[in-house]
Amino acid sequence: MPHSGVVHRSFLLIAGLLFSFGLSTPASAQEPDPYADGKALVADLDKIVTPRGVDDTFVATLGGTRQVVNVRGADRDNPILLFIHGGPAAPEMPIAWAFQRPWEDFFTVVQWDQRGSGRSFELNDPEKIAPTLKVDRYRDDAIELIEQLQKRYGKRKVFVLGHSWGSIVGLSVAIKRPDLLYAYIGIGQVIDFRRNEQLGFERTLEAARESKNAVAVRELEAIRPYPGAGPFDIDKVAVDRKWSDYFGGLAAGRTNGDFYFHLGRLSPLYTPADRKAWDAGSAFTIKTLLPQLSSVNFSNVHKLDVPVLMLLGKHDTTTPSGIAAEWMNRLQAPDKRVVWFKNSAHLPFIEEPGRTLEALVRFALPLAGEADSAPKQD
């Protein structure tokens, strides 16, 4: 969602405002791409060459808007896993090259630039879609996409993985259309947004005091009470995320997320113009969505008709994991499991990629049944 450079790269949960700004080197479609050689190497390394592999990028019409979708996997018989990215408007498509390739041996992985996000931003008139930027519309876009994926790839169900803001959308899908899913998987899961902000702030202030960081303590004390009543104050949110990131609440043991945010520069799927659209979409989207997010609360959801898997970082203060763990203790579901990542904060799929893949293969994949349970061996 402070110094603007930090702010623009910091707020993965409401990253439309903060996460993407400053990620891209200002460039136009006509300017040379300084990362072209590196992107070519990544593209060659990640090329799908297996006989039944899939590597599709297409534009889907969802809720009357055009949105970009990328689908990759080593074997199209494997189950589909739809990754619903954070933000809002913080696409994972340009980041995925850094962690996704091993997943593609077991799943056909779908990355989707949501309305107002990334490559989808310039495909639609911002003025026309601004009134549509609502949680329920994103949920219904995801449902429409799942139905299109089922038809396109001949699947009965899919896995949905929601990260950060995407966990709001993903959990909403699981509530409304559990029949579409093998399981719902949450990373950086949001349950009660206001409590999320309160608890994250308290832990960040505690870390500032313990480290005797006078500047951090002064800036954090100045925004109390946080988040306060009513819609969130974007300036206060920025200060909170600045120091949460600094004390390892985004990525454990790191003082910022640059190692992650800059990965988009090497994505074969994103041009310099796409990175500019990423930034523009972020600025556009957050203005509409931020006031709505203060009321997001799944605390009264006590039962789901679909298996639920939570992958939670111990050090996460962006979306404090204890809130989701408590909710899971109360939840009734056909199958449920919490997997803790002791060396991660908000980004376990980047911070502990091996353990993330192990959890997906061990606990999620079997839920698809024997027909979809493993990659084929030639």
PyMOL commands that set and color helices and strands:
alter all, ss='L'
color gray80, all
select helices_A, chain A and resi 4-10+15-18+36-45+96-98+101-105+118-123+126-132+135-153+165-176+178-180+193-210+214-222+234-246+258-266+272-293+321-330+348-351+353-368+370-372
alter helices_A, ss='H'
color red, helices_A
select strands_A, chain A and resi 54-62+65-73+80-84+108-112+158-163+181-187+308-313+336-341
alter strands_A, ss='S'
color yellow, strands_A
deselect
rebuild
show_as cartoon
